[in-house]
Amino acid sequence: ALSSHTPHFCRSLYYISGPFSQTLRSRRNTPSSFINQSVTANIISSMFLPENLAQKNQEEEARKKAFTSIENWALELTAPELREDVTFGVQEVQCGDPNCAPIDCLITASFKNGINGMFGIPMEAKEVTKEELEAVFPTKDVLEKWSKGEDADWPPLLDEPGEMPSLRFSVGTRVQCRIGPDATKDWAPGSIVLLWYREPNWPAGSFAPYKIKLDDGREIFAPGDMDQVIRLEQA
């Protein structure tokens, strides 16, 4: 989940709209500045620690395997007549703000005409399943437009929250929000205070499914309506 006061560069990762609250509004010319700045620090910290280096190598291999699975699933979900025209790539992006959501998975559809379409899922690549990818995957019509060099937004822009799909939780529901990269420990309890939250300076059609007030007093928003991001409070 994200702080409702997250800086603009971080909020720009979470354009929420469309079915299942997909989290990255596609752009043909998305900035390439979402590079994880911790990579250099991780390399330095492991240079003289062989056991750390071995662990990081294992994690990197697992990450690459997850990337390959997502790329293969994406190709399977693409209409057969479009498969030869598109290549899928996967990367993970991370916000630099300590109150941000964990690492997100960004999928790029690169077409032979030079057009790139992007969409994402608010979880690490290793957590993504084929079913979750299918829930946020662009429609055939959108992919066809990209292949022809035409502009197409994905998820589609919605101007009013009344057009949004129904959500799993209602206002007042006690929930736990994931606030860090550790899927086991980084959870904070709170209550939902608003559905389909947005801030005045967000682009048109950008919404977060939930605004939550945590028990520690912070107000945050959840970038996706899925258990990996927000779940019912455990008894």
C-alpha positions as CSV (number, residue, x, y, z in Angstrom):
1,A,0.0,0.0,0.0
2,L,1.1,3.6,-0.6
3,S,1.2,6.7,1.5
4,S,-1.4,9.2,0.3
5,H,1.4,11.7,0.5
6,T,3.8,9.8,-1.7
7,P,5.9,12.0,-4.0
8,H,4.7,12.3,-7.6
9,F,7.6,10.2,-9.1
10,C,6.4,7.3,-7.0
11,R,2.6,7.8,-7.5
12,S,3.1,7.7,-11.2
13,L,3.6,3.9,-11.0
14,Y,0.1,3.4,-9.8
15,Y,-2.5,4.6,-12.3
16,I,-5.5,2.6,-11.1
17,S,-8.4,2.0,-13.4
18,G,-10.3,-0.7,-15.2
19,P,-11.3,-4.3,-14.2
20,F,-9.3,-5.8,-11.3
21,S,-7.6,-2.5,-10.6
22,Q,-4.7,-2.9,-13.0
23,T,-1.9,-0.8,-11.8
24,L,0.1,0.7,-14.6
25,R,-1.7,2.7,-17.3
26,S,0.0,1.9,-20.6
27,R,1.9,4.6,-22.4
28,R,3.7,4.2,-25.7
29,N,6.5,6.4,-24.4
30,T,6.8,5.6,-20.8
31,P,9.9,7.1,-19.1
32,S,12.8,4.7,-18.5
33,S,13.7,6.2,-15.1
34,F,12.2,3.5,-12.9
35,I,15.5,1.7,-12.3
36,N,16.1,0.2,-8.9
37,Q,18.8,2.3,-7.3
38,S,19.6,-0.4,-4.8
39,V,21.3,-2.6,-7.3
40,T,24.7,-0.9,-6.9
41,A,24.4,-1.0,-3.1
42,N,23.5,-4.7,-3.2
43,I,26.6,-5.5,-5.3
44,I,28.9,-3.5,-3.0
45,S,27.5,-5.2,0.1
46,S,28.0,-8.7,-1.3
47,M,31.5,-8.2,-2.9
48,F,33.4,-9.5,0.1
49,L,30.8,-11.8,1.5
50,P,30.7,-15.1,-0.5
51,E,27.7,-16.5,1.3
52,N,25.7,-13.3,0.6
53,L,26.8,-13.5,-3.0
54,A,25.7,-17.1,-3.4
55,Q,22.3,-16.2,-1.9
56,K,21.9,-13.2,-4.2
57,N,22.8,-15.4,-7.2
58,Q,20.1,-17.8,-6.2
59,E,17.6,-15.0,-5.9
60,E,18.6,-13.6,-9.3
61,E,18.2,-17.0,-10.9
62,A,14.7,-17.3,-9.3
63,R,13.8,-13.9,-10.6
64,K,15.0,-14.7,-14.1
65,K,12.9,-17.9,-14.0
66,A,9.8,-15.9,-12.9
67,F,10.4,-13.4,-15.7
68,T,10.6,-16.2,-18.3
69,S,7.4,-17.7,-17.0
70,I,5.5,-14.4,-17.2
71,E,6.8,-13.8,-20.8
72,N,5.7,-17.2,-21.9
73,W,2.3,-16.8,-20.3
74,A,1.9,-13.4,-21.9
75,L,2.6,-14.9,-25.3
76,E,0.0,-17.6,-24.7
77,L,-2.6,-15.0,-23.8
78,T,-1.9,-13.1,-27.0
79,A,-4.0,-13.9,-30.1
80,P,-2.2,-16.3,-32.4
81,E,-2.2,-13.9,-35.3
82,L,-0.3,-11.3,-33.2
83,R,2.3,-13.5,-31.6
84,E,4.9,-13.1,-34.3
85,D,4.7,-9.3,-34.1
86,V,5.3,-8.9,-30.4
87,T,7.9,-9.7,-27.8
88,F,7.3,-9.5,-24.1
89,G,9.7,-8.3,-21.5
90,V,9.5,-8.2,-17.7
91,Q,11.2,-6.1,-15.1
92,E,10.7,-5.2,-11.4
93,V,10.4,-1.6,-10.3
94,Q,10.6,-0.2,-6.8
95,C,9.6,3.1,-5.3
96,G,12.3,5.0,-3.3
97,D,9.8,6.2,-0.7
98,P,9.8,4.0,2.5
99,N,6.0,4.2,2.7
100,C,5.6,2.8,-0.8
101,A,4.2,-0.6,-1.9
102,P,6.6,-3.4,-2.4
103,I,8.3,-4.1,-5.7
104,D,6.0,-4.1,-8.7
105,C,6.2,-6.3,-11.8
106,L,6.2,-4.3,-15.1
107,I,5.4,-6.1,-18.4
108,T,6.3,-4.5,-21.7
109,A,4.8,-5.5,-25.0
110,S,7.3,-4.5,-27.8
111,F,6.1,-4.6,-31.3
112,K,8.1,-4.7,-34.6
113,N,6.8,-1.2,-35.5
114,G,8.7,0.2,-32.5
115,I,5.6,0.7,-30.3
116,N,5.8,-0.4,-26.6
117,G,2.8,-1.0,-24.5
118,M,3.1,-1.4,-20.8
119,F,1.0,-2.7,-17.9
120,G,1.8,-4.0,-14.5
121,I,0.9,-6.0,-11.3
122,P,1.6,-4.8,-7.8
123,M,3.7,-7.7,-6.7
124,E,7.1,-9.3,-7.2
125,A,7.6,-11.4,-10.3
126,K,7.9,-14.6,-8.3
127,E,4.4,-14.0,-6.8
128,V,2.7,-13.6,-10.2
129,T,0.5,-16.4,-11.4
130,K,-1.0,-16.9,-14.9
131,E,-4.4,-16.2,-13.6
132,E,-3.3,-12.8,-12.1
133,L,-1.5,-11.9,-15.4
134,E,-4.7,-12.8,-17.3
135,A,-6.7,-10.5,-15.1
136,V,-4.6,-7.4,-16.1
137,F,-3.7,-8.5,-19.6
138,P,-4.6,-6.1,-22.5
139,T,-7.5,-7.0,-24.7
140,K,-7.0,-8.2,-28.2
141,D,-8.3,-4.9,-29.5
142,V,-5.7,-3.0,-27.6
143,L,-2.9,-5.2,-28.7
144,E,-4.1,-4.9,-32.3
145,K,-4.0,-1.1,-32.1
146,W,-0.5,-1.2,-30.6
147,S,0.7,-3.5,-33.4
148,K,-0.7,-1.0,-36.0
149,G,1.1,1.9,-34.3
150,E,-2.2,3.4,-33.0
151,D,-2.6,4.9,-29.5
152,A,-4.5,2.9,-27.0
153,D,-4.8,3.2,-23.2
154,W,-4.6,0.2,-21.0
155,P,-6.2,0.0,-18.6
156,P,-9.0,2.1,-20.2
157,L,-9.5,5.5,-18.7
158,L,-12.5,5.9,-16.5
159,D,-13.5,9.4,-15.4
160,E,-15.8,8.7,-12.5
161,P,-15.5,6.1,-9.7
162,G,-19.1,5.2,-10.3
163,E,-18.0,3.4,-13.5
164,M,-15.6,1.2,-11.5
165,P,-16.1,-2.5,-10.9
166,S,-17.1,-3.7,-7.5
167,L,-14.4,-4.3,-4.9
168,R,-13.9,-7.1,-2.3
169,F,-14.1,-4.9,0.8
170,S,-16.3,-2.1,2.0
171,V,-15.7,1.0,4.1
172,G,-15.0,0.1,7.7
173,T,-13.6,-3.3,6.9
174,R,-10.6,-4.2,9.1
175,V,-7.7,-5.2,6.8
176,Q,-4.0,-5.7,6.7
177,C,-1.9,-3.8,4.2
178,R,1.5,-4.8,2.8
179,I,3.9,-1.9,3.4
180,G,7.2,-3.5,2.6
181,P,9.1,-6.1,0.5
182,D,8.8,-9.0,3.0
183,A,5.6,-10.9,2.1
184,T,5.6,-12.5,5.6
185,K,6.4,-9.7,8.0
186,D,5.7,-6.4,6.3
187,W,2.0,-6.0,7.0
188,A,0.2,-3.3,9.0
189,P,-3.4,-3.3,10.3
190,G,-6.0,-0.6,9.6
191,S,-9.5,0.2,8.4
192,I,-10.8,1.1,5.0
193,V,-12.0,4.7,5.0
194,L,-12.8,5.3,1.3
195,L,-13.3,3.3,-1.9
196,W,-11.9,4.4,-5.3
197,Y,-9.6,7.0,-3.8
198,R,-7.8,9.6,-5.9
199,E,-5.8,12.8,-5.4
200,P,-6.4,16.1,-7.2
201,N,-3.1,16.1,-9.1
202,W,-3.4,12.5,-10.4
203,P,-4.0,12.1,-14.2
204,A,-7.5,11.7,-15.4
205,G,-8.8,8.2,-14.9
206,S,-6.4,7.4,-12.1
207,F,-7.8,5.8,-9.0
208,A,-6.7,3.6,-6.1
209,P,-9.3,1.0,-5.0
210,Y,-8.9,1.7,-1.3
211,K,-7.8,4.4,1.1
212,I,-6.9,3.0,4.5
213,K,-6.2,4.5,7.9
214,L,-3.6,2.4,9.6
215,D,-3.7,1.8,13.4
216,D,-0.5,3.8,13.8
217,G,-2.3,6.9,12.3
218,R,-0.9,6.9,8.8
219,E,-3.2,7.2,5.8
220,I,-2.3,5.1,2.8
221,F,-3.9,3.7,-0.3
222,A,-3.8,0.3,-1.8
223,P,-2.7,0.1,-5.5
224,G,-4.5,-3.1,-6.2
225,D,-7.5,-5.2,-4.9
226,M,-5.6,-8.4,-4.3
227,D,-4.5,-10.4,-1.3
228,Q,-0.8,-9.7,-2.1
229,V,-1.5,-6.0,-1.4
230,I,-4.4,-5.9,1.0
231,R,-6.2,-8.7,2.8
232,L,-8.7,-9.2,5.6
233,E,-7.3,-8.8,9.1
234,Q,-6.4,-12.1,10.5
235,A,-8.0,-13.1,13.8
